[in-house]
Amino acid sequence: MFGLHRSLFTEEHDLFRQSVRDFIAREIVPNNAQWEKDKMVSRESWLKFGENGFLGMQAPEELGGMNIQDFRYHAILIEEIGLSGCSGPAIGYPLHSDIVMPYILHYATEEAKKKYIPKMITGEYIGAVAMTEPGAGSDLQGMRSTAEDRGDHYLINGSKTFITNGYLSDVVVVAAKTDPSKGAKGISLFLVDRNMKGFSKGVPFEKVGLHAQDTCELFFEDVVVPKENLLGKVGDGFKYLMTELAQERLVVALSAVALGEFMLLSTLDYVKQRKAFGKSISDFQNTRFKLAEMTAALEQGRIYCDYLVQLHNEGKLDSAMASAAKYNMTELQCKVADECVQLHGGYGYMWEYPVARGWADARVQRIYAGTNEIMKELIARKILK
């Protein structure tokens, strides 16, 4: 987009990017307005994503995947959806492949992998992860949902809220306490299937933004979960969450930069066309300086994220690095959104303009996947230890 050469990608990646871009222009952008009215993307879109090989690319071939361990392909997909300005899909699809699926691939039994991964790759099954509760957000140790060992199964009770992909979800990674007396060491993870009795969903929330994202509450009332649906070891759930959250926060950072770039590009087009006092808005020094500031900041953010993707590919991305990326890039996204609305004047507050929707969609990025205050705490722990 800007001046600096991006050395992260090869010609093969560029070809993949073009195929993704064409798919998004054909299958996502024309449908996003309707999805925002429906409060969710269509199930058909998930199947099309799967048909094109864009879901679960990292899964092994024997489970229906392509065994692509190069995270750059995932980064391209995240970036291109963000550059389309479709914020709801920009969150939902990557969450399924890059946040939910790794829990299953890394910790599930072979039986569970064979049951869920192939359907997640085709888009028949949509994944979600359920950590947040009405009384426990970033404080995961404060969760109250329980999983009681009943011999040949677990009995899960409790509720989760603000669950991305929640309403459409077919398989959910659920965090629950197997031993409430042990704090973090008493948390375990389970796979809950849409067909399990006692598992129910609330209606999609009326959110400020991300209207195409089916966020809702999930309820568990004496849900019988077979032992083979335990992820990893009993009591190790918190450790697994801390391990996988690094990639989740990198995903959020990548989407934040791309969505910020989309808003800037939309604003560049607008200020060139809009007239005031007999000349284009782009001729005013304030406009030019604001655009320059955002361009410089986003260019830095993009190269910064490219480096973190490279580190992640090498297995060197730690929690503090990912937390810093999530903090920095979501703060930048919100700042860009606010500046772009201001440059649009009154039209920036009209829902028909992309920057209005982008501004509303951006705000939650500083809250979910761990609030930015928690991100700063995680960074501080590393530098002060």
Buried (B, 14 or more C-beta within 10 A) or exposed (E): BEEEEEEBBEEEBEEBBEBBBEBBEEBBBEBBBEBBEBBBBBEEBBBBBBEBBBBBBBBBEEBBBBEBEBBBBBBBBBBBBBBBBBBBBBBBBBBBBBBBBBBBBEBBBEEBBEBBBBBBBBBBBBBBBBBBBEEBBBEBEEBBBBBEBEEEBBBBBBBBBBBBBBBBBBBBBBBBBBBEEEEBBBBBBBBBBBEBEBBEBBEBBEBEBBBBBBBBBBBBEEBBBBEEBBBBEBBBBBBBBEBBBBBBBBBBBBBBBBBBBBBBBBBBEBBEEBEEEEEEBBBBEEBEEBBEEBBEBBBBBBBBBBBBBBBBBEEEBBBBBBBBBBBBBBBBBBBBBBBBBBBBEEBBEEEEBBBBBBBBBBBBBBBBBBBBEBBEEBBEEEEEE
